[in-house]
Amino acid sequence: MDQLLTYPEFPHLLSILIFLPLAGVVPLLFVNNDLFSRNWTLVVTSIAALLSIGLITGFDTSTTRFQFAESHSWISSLNIHYQVGLDGISILLFLLTSFIMPFCVLASWSYIKTRIRTFMICLLVMETSMLGVFAALDFVLFYILWEAMLIPMYLLIGIWGGPRKIYASIKFFLYTLSGSVLLLVAIIWLYQENGFSFFIPEMMWGNYSFTAQILIFIAFFLAFAIKVPMFPFHTWLPAAHVEAPTAGSVILASVLLKMGTYGFLRFALPITPDAAIYLAQPVLWLSIAGIIYGGFTALAQNDMKKLIAYSSVGHMGFVTLGIFVFNIHGVEGAILQMINHGVTTGALFLCVGMIYERTHSRELLSATGVGKFMPIFVTFLAFFSLSAFGFPGTNGFVGEFMILVGTFQLDTALGKFPYLALAAIPGAILAAAYMLRMLQKVIWGGTNNPDQSWLKDLNIREIVTLAPFLFFVFWIGLDAKTFTNMMHTSVIGLLDQLHSHQQQALTAADLILR
């Protein structure tokens, strides 16, 4: 338990943050009033977001230990514990989740018109599940929460989704569940190998055989690659995004996709380091394929939600590229890009939702030329689009730049021509092409624009919803060090252990060959 660090000033802060949304469900079970459901859910999610600021003030950036930790016995006969804590890799994702949820409530304010109480219960249950995933330090606790979030998301798509909601919700559920089954098999094997313990920090950096690592890594990879989703495991994503209500799309893009890349960092690298290094090259090229494929496919879309969904395949390809180059710029860039993608893509889905509420269409054709009548809307959309293709000064630029620097460093360290880094660059160009194409059509359109004169610009609630996202676009873009400082010590610790493990493996192989 040396890896755990408690927070004496407020010892149960993390648990309160995790379970506050779930506790907020209780009044909704007894009061069936639409206005109360909306207001109460907004209050609960806002309190959770404000309380999470306490994590920043109490977080020690000089240690790799898991902070705000709690450990209680849960199912003693199986040695299962309630264990939670945050380190530099997980805290920003935890904060992103708590930050996003109040805006999902605001985005649903007028969008959701039926079964509002049930919708708000789904949002609250999902928030507890997502926060718990990023804080869990017991593998059973992690797995239960990992699975639990599938149910509210399945309901969000299946009940409040578009015309093909049943198809999209079943596809989403089956894809993610199939990956989770493999994850469960890996967890049970690790439980037996670690003296019947599910404590995640004890599983890290163990002396597992190379064959076992390969098999465990494959199980991890399939579970997390589907969740990211990496090319070619991405086919569930466009359908889920297109059919989901706005809040569902925001949660999918901003948080759920990050759980796959978080899984690579939290489990695949520390538990199967030799396999991760051995199999890194195919993962890197799959990442490049996702960047290029996502870019070209997004360029061909006329449905704005599909365009943003395919752009996510490309952006998340940059994230996995950064993780598997195994250097400080790549990994820190990847974590920062996870946050950036959550902010920017979440905001873009909110923008599409606002257009949809007015025109009842996501087609670019029906939104062409709205800039003349909705100047505030297109101003927000323009800044988020610039961020999405990494324009200097925005958050997207910093993350992608760090990942590309890390990729160049990997090529240099291997003594190779920078094939990987050069192969990724067209992805950035494609991102500019499809975002500028969408922006041009929405702002100016063409000579045959539909009559948009009846459209009203954003109201105060919608401006309040988008403004914080814009604030983070420029805060991260102009002051990224504030965010990288929070993760730096943990990333250094992760990479030191990884390279030390790699050196030991090389030394052992050298001795055998002699």
C-alpha positions, 0 to 999 in steps of 0.5 A: 500500500506504499503506492497510496497517499491519503488526503488528510484534510478531506479524506473522503473527497474522491469517494464523495465526488464519485458517488455524489451523482449516484446519490443525486438519483434518489430524489429523482426516483420520488419526484416525477417533474420535468423542471425539477429533474432538469434543475436538480441534475444541473445542481448535482453535476455542477456541485460535483464539478466545483468540488473537483477543483479541490483535487487540483489544490490538493494534488502533489505534482512531485510524486508518482503515488496515487493520491486522495486514496481510500482502501476498504475491504469489500468482498473479503472472501475473494480479496476484493477491495474498494480502492481508489486514487488518482495520479498524474495520468488519471487526474486530468481525465477525472476533472474533464469528466466532472467538467463536461457533465453540467454542460451535457445537462444544459445541452439537453435542456430543450433537446430532450422532450420525452421521459426527461426524468429517466434521461437525467437518471441515465446521465447521473448514473453514467457520471458515477461510472465514468469517474469511478473508472478513472479512479479505480485501483482494484481491477474488479471495481474497475471492471464493474464500473467499466461495464456499468457505463454501457447500460446508461449509454445504451439507453441514451442511444436506444431511447432518445436517439435518431431513426436508426437508434436500435441498430446503433445502440445494439451495435455499440453494446455488442462491440464494447461488450465483446472487448470487455469479455477478453479484458475479464479473462486477462483480469482473472489470469492476473488475479491468480498470478498475483497471489489472488489480489486485484490491487492494480499497482501490485500487478504493474511491473511484475515478472510475467513470462513473455508468452503470457505478456503477449497473450495478456497484451492482445486481450488488453489491446482488443478491449481498449482498441474497440473503445478508442476506437482504433482503425479497423475497430471503429465501425460502431462509432459513426452509427452511435454518434449519429443516432445519439442525442447531443449529450450522448455524443458529447459524452462519447467523444469527450470521455468514453473514447478516452477510456481506451487510451487510458487503458493502454497507459494504465494497464497495457504499458505497466503490466505487459511492458515487453509485449507492448514494446515488441508489438508497438510497431503494428500498433503505430502503423494502425494509428497512422492508418486511422489518422489517414482513413479518418481524415479522408472519410471525414472529408467525404461526409455531408452529415456534420455528426458523421464528419466529426465522428470520423474526425475522432478516428483520426484524432484518437489515432494521434493519441495512440501514436503518441502513447506507443512512441514511449518517450516524454513528448509523445506520452505527454502529448497523447494525454494532453490530446485526450483532454483537447479532443474531449474539449474541442470535439465535445464543443463541436457536437454541442454546436451541431446539436444547436443547429439540429434543434433549429433546422431538424437536420444535420446535413451541411446543405441545410446549414449552409449560409447561416453565418449571416443570421447566426454570427455568435454561433459561427464565431464559436464554430470557427474557433472550435474548428481551428482547434480541431485541426491544430491551429497555432495558439489553440489547444489542438496545436500543442497536443499534436505538435508534442506527439509529432516531436515524440514520433520524430524522436522515436525515428531518430532513436531507432536510426531510421528515416522519419517514416512514421512522423512524415506519414502522420503529417497528412492527417493534420492537412486533411483535418484542416481540409474537412474542417475548413470545408464545413466552416465555409459552407456553414458561414457562407454556403453557395449561391443556392442557400436555403432561406435561413432568415428565420433562424435565431442566433444562440440564446444565453443558455447556449452561449453559457454552454459553449463559452467554457469550452472556448476558454479551455481551447485558449488556456491549454493552447497558450499555457499548456505547461499548467496541464503538463506539469500535473502529469509530468512526474507520473509520465516520467515514472512510467517511462523510467520503469518501461525503459528499465524493464526493456533494458533488463530484457535486452540484458537477459537476451544477451546473456542467453545468446552468449 
